């Protein structure tokens, strides 16, 4: 009987331990900044959160930002790409698509419409369509069709203007629902 309750406690912890990598929703700023191997962490004045330039995503070093609310860590934002090159941004969006597809299953890309009779588009074709969409509209998003328990995951590919020139971002967000 004791083993049964211990098993329930372990299952309960796993179900509530959503987040990304070593960072779990509900952690305090102190908890996040004490995670070894990713320091230094710095304060982000605009959000009141933290960030590190030493995060990791898909085996690559990336900026990772952490946003908090009254219940602790509520959103983790991975900066997959930031820069002026739409081709590099499109490639980063393709990598995000493949990462999400591999780790969470089928991906929904609602803004990119395909002919109903066409074969499913591969990540390269979706990347080309996403670049065209972002250049004309400014933003495209994607997300797994089936969300893991305890979190919402999605990616944004966006364009803004910096000093009158196009500038692109690709983010992957892990959020507490």
N, C-alpha and C positions, 0 to 999 in steps of 0.2 A: 504494500500500500504506500509506503514511504517513497519507493521508486516511482510509483505512478504520479504522485504529487510533484516530485522532482522533475519528471518528464514534462508535466504540464507547465511548470515554472520555466523550463528551458524553452518550450514551444512559445509560451507567452512572450518571453524576452525576444526571441527571434522575430516574432510578428511585429513587435513594436520597435525593432532596431533598424528601421528604414533610414536611408541616407545615401551617402556615397563614400566608398572606400572606408577609411577609419573614422569618418565623421558621421555621427548619427543624430537624427532629429531629436531635439530636446536638450542637447548639450549646451552648456553655458559658454560664454566667450572664453573663460578661463580653461574649460575642458577642451575647446577647439584648439586654442593656442598652445596647449600642453602636448598635443599629438606630436610625437617625435618624428624627425626626418623631413619635415616640411617647413621648418622655420627659416627665416623670421616671418612672423605674422605682423601685419600693420593694420592700424585703424583706418576705416573708410568713413570719412566725415559725412559724405552724402547719404549713406544708408545707416550709419551708426553701427555697421558691422565690421568684419575683418576680411583680410585677403592675404594670400601668399603667392609669391611668384614661383614657388617650388612645389606646386601641386603636380599631380600626374593624372593623365587621362589617356587611355588607349596606348599606353606605353611611352607617352611623350610628356615632357615637362610643359606644364601649362599654368597660367594664373587661375586660381580658384578663389571665389568670393563667398562669404558666409553672411547671411542675413538672419537676424534674430527678432523674435517677438516676445511677448510676456511668458511664453512657454519654452523659450530657448531657441536653439537653431531651427529655423523654419524653411530656409531655402539655401541650396548650394548651387552656385553658378560657375560653370567651367567655361573659360574663355578659349574656345577652340581656334578662333582666328580673329585678328584685329589688324586692319591695314587697308591700303589704297588699291590693292590689286584684286579685281573681281575674279580673275581666273584662279588665284590662290584661295580666295574666299569660297568659290564654287567647289574646288577640290576639298576644302575643309568640310563643306556641307555634305559632300559625298561620303567622306570619312565618317562624319557623324551619323549619316543614314546607315552605313554599313555596321557601325558600332551598335547603334540602337537595334537594328534588325538582328544582329548576331546575339545580343544579350537579352532582348525583350520580345522578339518575334516580329510579326508583320507590322509594318509602319503605315500610318495613315498620313497622306499628304493632301489635305483637302483643297488647297488653292491651285494645284496643278491638275488640270482636267485632261483625261485621256479619252480617246474614242473607245466606247464600250466594247467594240469588237477587236480592239488591238491586244496584242500580247502584253503581259505585265512588263512595265518599263524596268530596265536595269538601273543601277545607281548612277551610271554615267549619263544616261539619257535624262534621268530626273535632275541631275546636277545642272545640265544645260538648260532645262526648262526653269529650274529655280533661279539661275542667274538672270534669265530674261525677265522672269516675274519680278525679281528684286529690283532690277534696273528700271522697270516701268512703274511698279506699284510701291516699292520700298521695303517689303517684308514678306517672307514666307515662313511657315512653321510646319513642323512634323512631330508626330508622337506615336508611341506604340499603340496599337489598337487595344491591347489588353494591358492595363496598368498593373504593376506589382502591388501587393497589399501594402498599405500604409504610405504610399507616395504617389506623386504625379511626376511624370518625366516628359519633357518635350524639348525641342530644339528650335531656335530662331535664327534665321539668316536675314540680316537687316542692312539697309544702306542709309547713311546720313551724309550731310555735307560738312566738311571741315575746311574752313577757309576757302569756301566756294568750290571745293573738289570732292568727288565721291569718296566715301570711306565706308568700309564694310566690316561687319561683325558676324561671327557665328558663335552662338552660345548653346550649351546643353544645360538645362535646369533640372534639378532634383528638388521637389517641393513636398512639404507635408500638406496633405489635402485639407 
